[in-house]
Amino acid sequence: MKKYVEGWFVTTIAYLLCLFVTVQAYMLTTGLPVDRQRHISGAIIGSSVLILPYIAAGLYARKQFARPRQGAFWISIAPVVGERVLLFLIGATFVASGGDGGGDGIVNWTSVLQFVGAEALPYYTNTYIASGIVSIAVCIAAASIRKSEKGQL
């Protein structure tokens, strides 16, 4: 169990680091905050947090598990599902309390996605949520890379 918890920690730290670096790089290069031109900022930030943390998790699984593909699956599925559910619940809480500025407190899928995308995370869209399978596949692929023997792949 310790290896799984460490794998989730690696994934989470890599996710947060990737998110921070990508947001800062986006703002420095464009001069715009991430809530402007959300379709562009969301694509850039979303693609980085969709792939890069799961490469790190896959490499961790390759190193730590006797069966790296199976380990990669389990250390990637929990963060993928957990992140999407947690962000939705946080957004739903704000929408329900009227924190979205609408004041009506009606929580539905669209209102939550629009709130989260506009206020905090422009990449949090239906496409991003469905693309969680890509993150899991990337993690398994990274774990499947053959270990090098004397400098050869």
C-alpha positions as CSV (number, residue, x, y, z in Angstrom):
1,M,0.0,0.0,0.0
2,K,2.9,2.3,0.7
3,K,4.0,2.3,-2.9
4,Y,0.5,3.3,-4.1
5,V,0.3,6.2,-1.6
6,E,3.8,7.3,-2.7
7,G,2.7,7.0,-6.4
8,W,-0.3,9.2,-5.7
9,F,1.9,11.7,-4.0
10,V,4.3,11.7,-7.0
11,T,1.3,12.2,-9.3
12,T,-0.2,15.0,-7.2
13,I,3.1,16.9,-6.7
14,A,3.9,16.6,-10.5
15,Y,0.3,17.8,-11.3
16,L,0.6,20.9,-9.0
17,L,4.1,21.7,-10.2
18,C,3.1,21.3,-13.9
19,L,-0.1,23.4,-13.3
20,F,1.9,26.2,-11.6
21,V,4.7,26.3,-14.2
22,T,2.3,26.1,-17.2
23,V,0.1,28.9,-15.8
24,Q,3.1,31.1,-15.1
25,A,4.6,30.4,-18.5
26,Y,1.3,31.2,-20.2
27,M,0.9,34.5,-18.4
28,L,4.5,35.5,-19.1
29,T,4.5,34.7,-22.8
30,T,1.0,36.1,-23.6
31,G,0.8,38.9,-21.0
32,L,-2.8,37.7,-20.3
33,P,-4.4,36.1,-17.3
34,V,-5.6,32.5,-17.8
35,D,-9.2,33.6,-17.6
36,R,-8.9,35.5,-20.9
37,Q,-9.1,33.6,-24.1
38,R,-10.0,30.5,-22.1
39,H,-10.1,28.2,-25.2
40,I,-6.4,28.8,-25.7
41,S,-5.2,28.9,-22.1
42,G,-7.4,25.9,-21.3
43,A,-5.9,23.8,-24.2
44,I,-2.4,24.7,-23.2
45,I,-2.7,24.1,-19.5
46,G,-5.1,21.2,-19.8
47,S,-2.8,19.3,-22.2
48,S,0.2,19.7,-19.9
49,V,-1.7,18.5,-16.7
50,L,-3.3,15.7,-18.7
51,I,0.0,14.2,-19.8
52,L,3.2,15.3,-17.9
53,P,2.2,14.3,-14.3
54,Y,1.2,10.8,-15.6
55,I,4.5,10.4,-17.3
56,A,6.2,11.0,-13.9
57,A,3.8,8.5,-12.3
58,G,4.5,5.9,-15.0
59,L,8.2,6.2,-14.5
60,Y,7.7,5.9,-10.7
61,A,5.6,2.7,-11.3
62,R,8.3,1.3,-13.6
63,K,10.9,1.7,-11.0
64,Q,8.9,0.6,-7.9
65,F,6.5,-2.2,-9.0
66,A,7.3,-5.7,-10.0
67,R,4.3,-5.4,-12.4
68,P,4.7,-1.8,-13.5
69,R,1.6,-1.7,-15.8
70,Q,-0.7,-2.9,-13.1
71,G,0.9,-0.4,-10.6
72,A,0.7,2.4,-13.1
73,F,-3.0,1.7,-13.6
74,W,-3.8,1.9,-9.9
75,I,-1.6,5.0,-9.2
76,S,-3.2,6.9,-12.1
77,I,-6.8,6.0,-11.8
78,A,-7.3,7.4,-8.3
79,P,-5.9,10.9,-9.1
80,V,-7.7,11.0,-12.4
81,V,-11.1,10.2,-10.9
82,G,-10.4,12.0,-7.6
83,E,-9.3,15.3,-9.2
84,R,-12.3,15.5,-11.5
85,V,-14.8,14.7,-8.7
86,L,-13.2,17.0,-6.2
87,L,-13.1,20.0,-8.6
88,F,-16.7,19.3,-9.5
89,L,-17.8,19.2,-5.9
90,I,-15.9,22.3,-5.0
91,G,-17.5,24.1,-7.9
92,A,-20.9,22.8,-7.0
93,T,-20.5,24.0,-3.5
94,F,-19.7,27.5,-4.7
95,V,-22.6,27.5,-7.2
96,A,-25.1,26.2,-4.6
97,S,-24.0,29.0,-2.2
98,G,-24.5,31.7,-4.8
99,G,-20.7,32.2,-5.1
100,D,-20.9,32.1,-8.8
101,G,-22.5,35.6,-8.9
102,G,-25.7,34.2,-10.3
103,G,-27.3,34.0,-7.0
104,D,-29.9,31.4,-8.0
105,G,-28.0,28.5,-6.3
106,I,-29.2,26.1,-9.0
107,V,-26.5,23.3,-9.4
108,N,-26.4,21.5,-12.6
109,W,-23.6,20.1,-14.8
110,T,-23.3,23.1,-17.1
111,S,-23.4,25.8,-14.3
112,V,-20.6,24.0,-12.4
113,L,-18.4,23.6,-15.4
114,Q,-18.9,27.2,-16.5
115,F,-18.1,28.5,-13.0
116,V,-15.0,26.4,-12.5
117,G,-13.8,27.1,-16.0
118,A,-14.4,30.9,-15.7
119,E,-13.1,31.4,-12.2
120,A,-10.2,29.0,-11.7
121,L,-9.4,26.4,-14.2
122,P,-10.0,27.1,-17.9
123,Y,-9.1,23.6,-18.9
124,Y,-11.9,22.0,-16.8
125,T,-14.3,21.1,-19.6
126,N,-16.3,18.1,-20.7
127,T,-13.4,17.2,-23.0
128,Y,-10.9,17.4,-20.2
129,I,-13.0,15.2,-17.9
130,A,-13.5,12.6,-20.6
131,S,-9.8,12.7,-21.5
132,G,-8.9,11.1,-18.1
133,I,-8.5,7.9,-20.0
134,V,-5.6,9.5,-21.9
135,S,-3.8,10.2,-18.6
136,I,-4.2,6.6,-17.5
137,A,-3.0,5.3,-20.9
138,V,0.0,7.7,-20.8
139,C,0.9,6.4,-17.3
140,I,0.7,2.8,-18.4
141,A,2.8,3.5,-21.5
142,A,5.5,5.3,-19.5
143,A,5.5,2.3,-17.1
144,S,5.8,-0.1,-20.0
145,I,9.0,1.4,-21.3
146,R,11.6,-1.3,-21.1
147,K,14.2,-0.8,-18.4
148,S,17.6,0.0,-19.8
149,E,20.4,-2.5,-19.7
150,K,23.9,-1.0,-19.8
151,G,22.8,2.2,-21.4
152,Q,20.5,0.6,-24.0
153,L,16.7,0.9,-24.2
